[in-house]
């Protein structure tokens, strides 16, 4: 089970989550339950799945974007959005490690347009470029607590 929830009204946003476990298990969730602190529109993502292999999973949480040009998101504050990430495996909290801290790069163009990235390989048919509006900080890394970003 993977869940993303808002933490306060001032920083609420319409989030979505995407991820992959091993080479074949793709994860996506958007607008699955009412957020604790509702964003200006839409709701929070949650999903359950059974992985086909025993592998590490990579999860990307980002504001859900519209098809506008440039893409926009439903955020209470356009410069900051906070969330709690909860991951349970077989009913127990999972060990979570942040692998992309202080992300300030996004894909420009291609199938991952406006998603966070580390380099061009994360951006099929696009490029990974600086975007000073994005930043991620781990507030709490504890297997028994959610990660707040």
N, C-alpha and C positions, 0 to 999 in steps of 0.2 A: 504494500500500500504506500502510495506517495501522495502527499497533500501539501499544498501551499496555501497559507492564510495570511491575511493582513494583520498588522500589529497596532495600528492607530489610525484615526480618521484623517489626520494631517498628511500622512504618507501612504494612503491607500491607493492601490492601482489594480487594474484588471490584468492579472498575470496569466501566463500559460506556461506549461512545462513540456520539454522535449527531452528525449534521452535515448540511449542505446545500451543494451546489455549483451556483451559478447558480439559476435558478428551479425546476428540476425534479429534480435529482439528490439524493435523500435517502440518507443513510448511517446505518447502525446496525450495531453489533457488540457481542457479549457472550459470554463463556465460549468462546473459540475456541482457546486454547492454555494450557498449564501455565505459570503465572507463575514468574519467577525466584525470588521469595520468595512462596510460596502464602499467600493470605488464609485466614481461618478456614474458609471454604467457597467453592466455585466456582473460577473461573479468569479469565484475562485476555482482553481483546478484540483482534481483528485483522480487517481486511477489505481486500479489493482491489476496485476498480471502475474503470470507464472512464467519464469524464464526457462528457455529450452536448454540452457547450459549453465554450469556453475562459473560465473564470470563477474568481474567488476562492472558496475553500471556507471555511466556518466549522464548526469541530469543538468540541463540548462534551464534556468528560470528567467523569464524575461517578460516585460509588459507585452500583452497581446496587441498586435499592431493592425491597423486598418490598411486598406489598399490605397490610401491617399498617397500622393506624391509631393513631399516626402511622407513616409508612413507616420502615423500618429497613434498614440495610446490613450486610454481613458485613465488619467491619473489625477489625484487631488492636488499634487505638487509636481509640475513638469520637470523639476530638477532632482527629485529624490523620491524613491519608492522603497518601502521596507516590507519584509515578509518573514514568516517563519516557514521553514521547510521541515516536514516530518516524513521519515521513511521507516517503515516497519517491515521486517522480514520474518515471516511465520509468526506474526503477533508480537515480536520483540523489536525494540528500537535498533536500527541498523547503525553501524559505524560509518560516519560521514566525514569525508575529507574534502576541503575546498581545493581545487586544482587550478583555478583561474582567479587569483585575488586581484583586487583593484583593476578590474577589467575596464579598459578605456578604448577598446577597439571594437569595431563592428564591420560586418560584411556590407559592402556596397555593390549592389547588383547581384544577379544570380538567384538561385533557389533559397539561399539563406539571408536574403537582403534584410538589413537592420538587426540581425542577430549578433550576439557577442562572438568574438573570435580571437584566436591567438596568432594565426598566420593565414596565408592565402589558401592553404589546404582545407580550412574550415569553411571556405566560401566557394562552392562549385559554381563556375561560370561568373564569378565576381572577384573582388579583392578585399583583403582585410586592411582597414584604414583606421587612423586615430579618430575617436569621437569623444571629446572631453566631457560630454554629458553623462557617460556611463562610468559607474564606479561601484565596486562591490567590496564589502568588508565583512569578515566573519566576526560576529559578536560573541558567539558561544560555540565551541566545538567540544561536545560531550555526547557520548553515545546515548545517554539517557535524557538529553535535552534537545529541543529543535535547534537547527541553525537559523539564526536571525541574520538576514542580509538586507 
